[in-house]
Amino acid sequence: MDKEDTKTTLESPLIVSSSEKGCDEYGATSAEKFCKEAEIVAELKKQMRLAGPLVAVSFLQYSLQMISVMFVGHLDELSLSSASMATSFAGVTGFSFMLGMGSALETLCGQAYGAKQYHMLGIHMQRAMLVLTLVSIPIAVLWGFTEEVFTILKQDPEISMHAGIYARWLIPSILPYGLLQCQLRFLQAQNNTLTLIITTGISSLVHVFACWTLIFGFGFGNKGAALSIAISYWTNVFLLAIYIKFSPACKKTWTGFSQKALENLLSFFELGIPSALMVCLEQWSYEFLVFMSGFLSNPKLEASMMSISLNTSSMFFRIPFGFGSTVSTRVSNELGAGRPYAARLAVQIVMFLAVTEGLLLSSIAVAVRSTWGYMYTKDEELVRYTASIMPVLATSNFMDGMQTVLSGTARGCGWQKIGAYVNLGSYYLVGLPSSIILTFVFNFGGKGLWMGIICGSGLQTLLLFAITMRTIWEEEAKKAKERVFASTIPTNVAS
């Protein structure tokens, strides 16, 4: 994305004023721009058809690593603690980066599909797969030295050794995870979500069987838990590859391997790196909370509370994450098709859904705060502490829901560079410093950690909301057309 792409115009509100008249270059009269009831209902149906499957896929994918840790928990405490640490390390240093890089396809494939440049979807996917394959090499090397990294960080030697073993057996999973992210975005851009549910569901069942077989059947222990993740990811990759190759639904978008995928690799990096930073900068900030909880007066209690809180937050996050993927698809499709007014309506609808979902889940979290901790522990002190944190956690989850759909809008428009700067400033100039001050200066304890990070996510939401509200969508549609046709000869120019 060049410098002009990063300059989001701040002159026009999200909602068109009644003074607009005439017909724009995209063929939409002022009357058509107003959101009639039928248009709102139609857009709502489109989003719900996308969001439901994408939320389900998000839950299923999130469950894979958690299932492995749960199986390991039945071995012994050392296996559980080392697997948890290795999983967290792998997420921070590898999985989150691959997820972010792959999300660049939400812009590229989504806008190309909207512009009816169907052949470009396969080329974009191949290019992304090649780049992520190259990226997986240094990640694999880093995971090979996990034990040494934990030793340098002064972690328990025995836990560090077993975490290193678990991380090394996770190495076979990094490549299929990256390839899977590309396939998911390729099909998501085409609104083909039923296939994603089926293949992800099958892979989840395979994962449970593989975990049990490798851990207890063959006695591989935590090594088997890590290896089962790779088996599940490869299963999903092969199932989707077969579908993409032979399904009539992908006949136009997958035309076989092409040498064009080897061209313009740097252009993918220009969008992929900011996409990865958008994801990583946010996730890393939450991992810092766990690290800082170890410096509190009762580190065991605080770390346990933080573990429960992060698990709860991650589970709740699956729903807005699905909404974020939905609006990314809808916005990129409509901008690529040259329908800026439809993209604007998609954003309005998803923001309404995000607020509704956020209020509902936050209310539930507050209502069950006294009993929620029992899902994780029988320690009465920890249950009471968790209950006191739940209202703050509910607020954090609400803010996360809003920023997630706004980040989805940013990906749909191709604002990844802007999003990376917003996340950097919000979490590292405001969020984490606020957590440190509230926790260690004002002595709010673990609650201060969450209150500080809310300051960061709140600022992130405010900035993205301001950018979105004052965007000229007609200009974004022009940029989308330029991006689509910059790397291809138009074969079917959208009217």
KEGU-347630 format. One record per residue (C-alpha): residue number from 1; x, y, z. Coordinates in pm, whole numbers, plus 50000, padded with zeros to 5 digits. Layout:
<sites>
SITE  num   east  north     up
SITE  NUM      X      Y      Z
...
</sites>
This chain:
<sites>
SITE  num   east  north     up
SITE    1  50000  50000  50000
SITE    2  50155  50330  49896
SITE    3  50155  50653  50093
SITE    4  49834  50773  49936
SITE    5  49659  50460  50059
SITE    6  49748  50538  50418
SITE    7  49584  50879  50405
SITE    8  49224  50798  50489
SITE    9  49011  51096  50394
SITE   10  48841  51256  50692
SITE   11  48593  51484  50522
SITE   12  48276  51282  50479
SITE   13  48064  51120  50751
SITE   14  47966  50756  50747
SITE   15  47599  50849  50696
SITE   16  47518  51046  50383
SITE   17  47344  51379  50438
SITE   18  47004  51448  50286
SITE   19  47153  51723  50071
SITE   20  47334  51478  49845
SITE   21  47182  51468  49499
SITE   22  47256  51329  49156
SITE   23  47423  51010  49044
SITE   24  47785  50920  49123
SITE   25  48029  50745  48891
SITE   26  47929  50408  49036
SITE   27  47574  50447  48910
SITE   28  47403  50509  49243
SITE   29  47152  50791  49270
SITE   30  47108  50977  49597
SITE   31  46778  50800  49653
SITE   32  46951  50462  49625
SITE   33  47205  50562  49886
SITE   34  46948  50595  50159
SITE   35  46910  50278  50359
SITE   36  46563  50151  50293
SITE   37  46422  49889  50521
SITE   38  46451  49618  50257
SITE   39  46820  49699  50202
SITE   40  46890  49684  50575
SITE   41  46715  49349  50612
SITE   42  46895  49209  50306
SITE   43  47235  49319  50439
SITE   44  47154  49182  50784
SITE   45  47069  48843  50633
SITE   46  47392  48840  50434
SITE   47  47595  48913  50744
SITE   48  47421  48655  50959
SITE   49  47471  48388  50691
SITE   50  47843  48471  50700
SITE   51  47882  48537  51072
SITE   52  47723  48216  51200
SITE   53  47960  47980  51017
SITE   54  48264  48202  51073
SITE   55  48200  48216  51448
SITE   56  48166  47837  51453
SITE   57  48490  47794  51258
SITE   58  48665  48035  51495
SITE   59  48551  47835  51799
SITE   60  48657  47504  51643
SITE   61  49002  47631  51543
SITE   62  49057  47787  51884
SITE   63  48964  47458  52049
SITE   64  49242  47253  51888
SITE   65  49533  47378  52099
SITE   66  49311  47393  52408
SITE   67  49205  47029  52361
SITE   68  49570  46923  52348
SITE   69  49643  47111  52671
SITE   70  49336  46955  52835
SITE   71  49455  46605  52741
SITE   72  49802  46683  52876
SITE   73  49641  46801  53200
SITE   74  49544  46440  53270
SITE   75  49911  46337  53275
SITE   76  50073  46543  53551
SITE   77  50117  46902  53670
SITE   78  50460  46940  53506
SITE   79  50326  46835  53165
SITE   80  50035  47076  53196
SITE   81  50241  47378  53300
SITE   82  50510  47319  53036
SITE   83  50252  47261  52759
SITE   84  50066  47578  52859
SITE   85  50384  47784  52851
SITE   86  50493  47637  52517
SITE   87  50148  47696  52367
SITE   88  50156  48058  52480
SITE   89  50507  48105  52341
SITE   90  50409  47945  52009
SITE   91  50104  48167  51985
SITE   92  50302  48484  52045
SITE   93  50597  48404  51820
SITE   94  50434  48205  51541
SITE   95  50063  48138  51516
SITE   96  49955  48499  51567
SITE   97  50205  48621  51306
SITE   98  50089  48364  51048
SITE   99  49727  48451  51123
SITE  100  49799  48819  51066
SITE  101  49993  48762  50745
SITE  102  49714  48544  50610
SITE  103  49453  48809  50687
SITE  104  49603  49026  50413
SITE  105  49406  48803  50176
SITE  106  49086  48942  50324
SITE  107  49173  49264  50140
SITE  108  49326  49116  49825
SITE  109  49090  48823  49761
SITE  110  48781  49006  49886
SITE  111  48826  49307  49661
SITE  112  48927  49095  49362
SITE  113  48614  48882  49404
SITE  114  48395  49191  49424
SITE  115  48557  49327  49108
SITE  116  48485  48991  48935
SITE  117  48856  48930  48876
SITE  118  48800  48573  48985
SITE  119  49125  48431  48847
SITE  120  49323  48659  49078
SITE  121  49195  48488  49393
SITE  122  49392  48173  49318
SITE  123  49703  48375  49234
SITE  124  49678  48577  49555
SITE  125  49635  48255  49756
SITE  126  49938  48088  49593
SITE  127  50147  48399  49653
SITE  128  50045  48409  50018
SITE  129  50119  48039  50060
SITE  130  50467  48086  49920
SITE  131  50537  48381  50149
SITE  132  50406  48204  50460
SITE  133  50611  47896  50375
SITE  134  50923  48112  50377
SITE  135  50815  48282  50700
SITE  136  50761  47945  50871
SITE  137  51135  47864  50848
SITE  138  51265  48125  51098
SITE  139  50966  48054  51324
SITE  140  51055  47684  51328
SITE  141  51417  47769  51416
SITE  142  51301  47991  51704
SITE  143  51072  47720  51840
SITE  144  51368  47482  51834
SITE  145  51537  47705  52094
SITE  146  51235  47746  52321
SITE  147  51413  47585  52617
SITE  148  51705  47825  52584
SITE  149  51469  48123  52560
SITE  150  51284  48023  52877
SITE  151  51615  47962  53055
SITE  152  51732  48314  52964
SITE  153  51401  48447  53102
SITE  154  51481  48274  53435
SITE  155  51197  48022  53416
SITE  156  51203  47697  53612
SITE  157  51467  47469  53449
SITE  158  51250  47157  53449
SITE  159  50948  47341  53305
SITE  160  51173  47507  53047
SITE  161  51308  47170  52934
SITE  162  50963  47013  52890
SITE  163  50825  47329  52727
SITE  164  51114  47311  52480
SITE  165  51025  46951  52396
SITE  166  50658  47041  52346
SITE  167  50750  47339  52124
SITE  168  50980  47126  51907
SITE  169  50698  46880  51847
SITE  170  50477  47176  51755
SITE  171  50711  47268  51467
SITE  172  50531  47042  51213
SITE  173  50211  47240  51275
SITE  174  50335  47587  51174
SITE  175  50340  47528  50797
SITE  176  49993  47369  50768
SITE  177  49856  47642  50994
SITE  178  49984  47908  50754
SITE  179  49852  47725  50447
SITE  180  49516  47683  50619
SITE  181  49486  48057  50684
SITE  182  49530  48118  50310
SITE  183  49266  47861  50216
SITE  184  49019  47999  50470
SITE  185  49054  48355  50335
SITE  186  49028  48230  49976
SITE  187  48690  48066  50045
SITE  188  48573  48334  50289
SITE  189  48614  48601  50019
SITE  190  48371  48399  49804
SITE  191  48118  48375  50089
SITE  192  48173  47998  50084
SITE  193  48147  47919  50455
SITE  194  47955  47590  50474
SITE  195  48261  47406  50346
SITE  196  48472  47567  50618
SITE  197  48240  47437  50892
SITE  198  48239  47084  50753
SITE  199  48615  47053  50707
SITE  200  48698  47224  51038
SITE  201  48446  47001  51217
SITE  202  48601  46688  51065
SITE  203  48949  46810  51160
SITE  204  48836  46870  51520
SITE  205  48707  46513  51546
SITE  206  49033  46385  51400
SITE  207  49217  46594  51658
SITE  208  49037  46438  51955
SITE  209  49104  46088  51820
SITE  210  49470  46171  51743
SITE  211  49523  46318  52091
SITE  212  49385  46015  52270
SITE  213  49569  45771  52044
SITE  214  49911  45939  52059
SITE  215  49901  46035  52428
SITE  216  49744  45726  52585
SITE  217  49746  45466  52306
SITE  218  50112  45499  52204
SITE  219  50229  45664  52526
SITE  220  50386  45967  52359
SITE  221  50276  46196  52643
SITE  222  50288  46568  52574
SITE  223  50481  46501  52253
SITE  224  50171  46330  52117
SITE  225  49953  46624  52218
SITE  226  50172  46862  52018
SITE  227  50200  46629  51718
SITE  228  49821  46581  51706
SITE  229  49783  46952  51632
SITE  230  49991  46914  51316
SITE  231  49788  46610  51213
SITE  232  49464  46805  51252
SITE  233  49589  47107  51058
SITE  234  49721  46892  50775
SITE  235  49389  46708  50763
SITE  236  49205  47038  50723
SITE  237  49452  47158  50458
SITE  238  49414  46843  50248
SITE  239  49034  46844  50273
SITE  240  49015  47207  50158
SITE  241  49272  47145  49884
SITE  242  49058  46863  49744
SITE  243  48749  47080  49760
SITE  244  48916  47378  49592
SITE  245  49060  47155  49319
SITE  246  48743  46966  49226
SITE  247  48446  47177  49339
SITE  248  48249  47359  49066
SITE  249  48212  47648  49313
SITE  250  48585  47724  49275
SITE  251  48603  47669  48899
SITE  252  48647  48039  48824
SITE  253  48864  48128  49122
SITE  254  49107  47835  49106
SITE  255  49255  47789  48759
SITE  256  49561  47591  48863
SITE  257  49913  47683  48962
SITE  258  50050  47994  48795
SITE  259  50394  48152  48762
SITE  260  50226  48487  48828
SITE  261  50221  48387  49194
SITE  262  50600  48427  49194
SITE  263  50567  48790  49088
SITE  264  50516  49089  49315
SITE  265  50602  48904  49634
SITE  266  50712  49231  49790
SITE  267  50368  49377  49729
SITE  268  50220  49103  49946
SITE  269  50477  49173  50217
SITE  270  50378  49542  50208
SITE  271  50025  49445  50308
SITE  272  50104  49125  50498
SITE  273  50354  49271  50747
SITE  274  50116  49549  50868
SITE  275  49838  49288  50884
SITE  276  50056  49070  51105
SITE  277  50150  49367  51323
SITE  278  49784  49454  51371
SITE  279  49726  49109  51521
SITE  280  50057  49066  51704
SITE  281  50078  49406  51870
SITE  282  49740  49348  52030
SITE  283  49801  48987  52136
SITE  284  50148  49060  52273
SITE  285  50005  49328  52501
SITE  286  49776  49072  52667
SITE  287  50067  48831  52716
SITE  288  50249  49111  52899
SITE  289  49963  49109  53151
SITE  290  50047  48750  53244
SITE  291  50414  48841  53275
SITE  292  50341  49140  53500
SITE  293  50104  48938  53720
SITE  294  50409  48740  53836
SITE  295  50546  49052  54009
SITE  296  50244  49101  54235
SITE  297  50240  49024  54609
SITE  298  50061  48690  54563
SITE  299  50191  48574  54225
SITE  300  50030  48228  54238
SITE  301  49682  48371  54300
SITE  302  49731  48654  54048
SITE  303  49867  48424  53776
SITE  304  49578  48181  53828
SITE  305  49326  48465  53807
SITE  306  49494  48596  53492
SITE  307  49485  48251  53335
SITE  308  49112  48218  53401
SITE  309  49049  48573  53279
SITE  310  49245  48529  52956
SITE  311  49077  48195  52883
SITE  312  48736  48354  52940
SITE  313  48822  48656  52729
SITE  314  48960  48439  52448
SITE  315  48643  48228  52444
SITE  316  48414  48531  52435
SITE  317  48636  48687  52167
SITE  318  48543  48413  51916
SITE  319  48203  48576  51848
SITE  320  48321  48930  51760
SITE  321  48612  48773  51572
SITE  322  48356  48606  51347
SITE  323  48178  48939  51304
SITE  324  48510  49104  51218
SITE  325  48576  48847  50946
SITE  326  48221  48899  50820
SITE  327  48247  49275  50780
SITE  328  48592  49240  50626
SITE  329  48440  49015  50359
SITE  330  48136  49233  50301
SITE  331  48332  49560  50282
SITE  332  48605  49422  50055
SITE  333  48349  49260  49822
SITE  334  48142  49578  49790
SITE  335  48438  49810  49746
SITE  336  48582  49580  49482
SITE  337  48244  49581  49306
SITE  338  48239  49962  49310
SITE  339  47946  49990  49553
SITE  340  48070  50222  49829
SITE  341  47720  50287  49964
SITE  342  47674  49911  50021
SITE  343  48010  49893  50201
SITE  344  47901  50179  50425
SITE  345  47575  50001  50506
SITE  346  47766  49682  50590
SITE  347  47971  49873  50846
SITE  348  47662  50026  51002
SITE  349  47492  49689  51036
SITE  350  47793  49512  51189
SITE  351  47846  49791  51439
SITE  352  47487  49747  51554
SITE  353  47543  49370  51584
SITE  354  47868  49423  51777
SITE  355  47705  49657  52030
SITE  356  47412  49419  52078
SITE  357  47636  49114  52118
SITE  358  47873  49302  52347
SITE  359  47599  49420  52581
SITE  360  47444  49072  52594
SITE  361  47769  48887  52669
SITE  362  47882  49150  52919
SITE  363  47552  49123  53103
SITE  364  47584  48744  53117
SITE  365  47942  48770  53244
SITE  366  47837  49001  53526
SITE  367  47534  48785  53611
SITE  368  47741  48465  53651
SITE  369  48045  48628  53810
SITE  370  47995  48453  54146
SITE  371  47994  48103  53998
SITE  372  48212  48138  53687
SITE  373  48535  48059  53868
SITE  374  48408  47713  53966
SITE  375  48445  47610  53600
SITE  376  48822  47631  53648
SITE  377  48892  47573  54018
SITE  378  48754  47473  54358
SITE  379  48970  47727  54544
SITE  380  48722  47960  54717
SITE  381  48966  48251  54736
SITE  382  49037  48229  54364
SITE  383  48664  48204  54285
SITE  384  48592  48520  54488
SITE  385  48883  48705  54327
SITE  386  48764  48604  53981
SITE  387  48413  48727  54067
SITE  388  48553  49070  54159
SITE  389  48736  49088  53826
SITE  390  48440  48985  53606
SITE  391  48277  49334  53574
SITE  392  48612  49476  53458
SITE  393  48660  49178  53226
SITE  394  48309  49230  53086
SITE  395  48399  49589  53002
SITE  396  48718  49472  52834
SITE  397  48526  49215  52629
SITE  398  48279  49482  52515
SITE  399  48560  49708  52397
SITE  400  48729  49413  52228
SITE  401  48408  49338  52040
SITE  402  48387  49692  51905
SITE  403  48751  49716  51803
SITE  404  48739  49374  51639
SITE  405  48465  49468  51393
SITE  406  48634  49802  51329
SITE  407  48961  49617  51263
SITE  408  48766  49396  51022
SITE  409  48650  49709  50844
SITE  410  49012  49824  50824
SITE  411  49118  49493  50666
SITE  412  48833  49510  50417
SITE  413  48947  49856  50309
SITE  414  49320  49780  50313
SITE  415  49403  50010  50606
SITE  416  49647  49766  50766
SITE  417  49924  50025  50800
SITE  418  49689  50264  50976
SITE  419  49567  49978  51198
SITE  420  49922  49885  51295
SITE  421  50001  50242  51400
SITE  422  49674  50266  51593
SITE  423  49748  49942  51781
SITE  424  50105  50044  51854
SITE  425  50001  50376  52004
SITE  426  49694  50244  52185
SITE  427  49851  49948  52361
SITE  428  50215  50045  52404
SITE  429  50187  50418  52465
SITE  430  49863  50408  52665
SITE  431  49742  50056  52755
SITE  432  50048  49889  52906
SITE  433  50181  50204  53078
SITE  434  49834  50250  53232
SITE  435  49838  49889  53352
SITE  436  50176  49940  53518
SITE  437  50071  50264  53686
SITE  438  49733  50136  53809
SITE  439  49883  49809  53932
SITE  440  50214  49908  54090
SITE  441  50164  50278  54172
SITE  442  49798  50288  54276
SITE  443  49803  49927  54401
SITE  444  49493  49802  54220
SITE  445  49650  49458  54186
SITE  446  49537  49227  53908
SITE  447  49232  49445  53852
SITE  448  49467  49729  53760
SITE  449  49621  49519  53484
SITE  450  49281  49480  53318
SITE  451  49180  49844  53379
SITE  452  49496  49959  53207
SITE  453  49450  49738  52904
SITE  454  49092  49867  52877
SITE  455  49240  50216  52838
SITE  456  49437  50084  52541
SITE  457  49151  49899  52375
SITE  458  48921  50195  52441
SITE  459  49159  50433  52263
SITE  460  49201  50182  51981
SITE  461  48824  50163  51940
SITE  462  48786  50541  51949
SITE  463  49053  50600  51685
SITE  464  48926  50331  51447
SITE  465  48570  50450  51497
SITE  466  48667  50810  51415
SITE  467  48850  50700  51100
SITE  468  48559  50482  50990
SITE  469  48291  50741  51059
SITE  470  48462  51010  50855
SITE  471  48574  50801  50559
SITE  472  48477  50894  50203
SITE  473  48367  50553  50080
SITE  474  48365  50655  49715
SITE  475  48738  50721  49745
SITE  476  48791  50383  49908
SITE  477  48610  50216  49616
SITE  478  48847  50390  49374
SITE  479  49149  50273  49572
SITE  480  49010  49920  49573
SITE  481  48975  49927  49194
SITE  482  49330  50055  49158
SITE  483  49459  49781  49389
SITE  484  49274  49506  49202
SITE  485  49377  49612  48855
SITE  486  49734  49708  48947
SITE  487  49844  49346  48914
SITE  488  49613  49207  48649
SITE  489  49475  49273  48303
SITE  490  49101  49334  48344
SITE  491  48904  49039  48219
SITE  492  48563  49143  48339
SITE  493  48560  49497  48470
SITE  494  48286  49557  48724
SITE  495  48046  49819  48613
</sites>
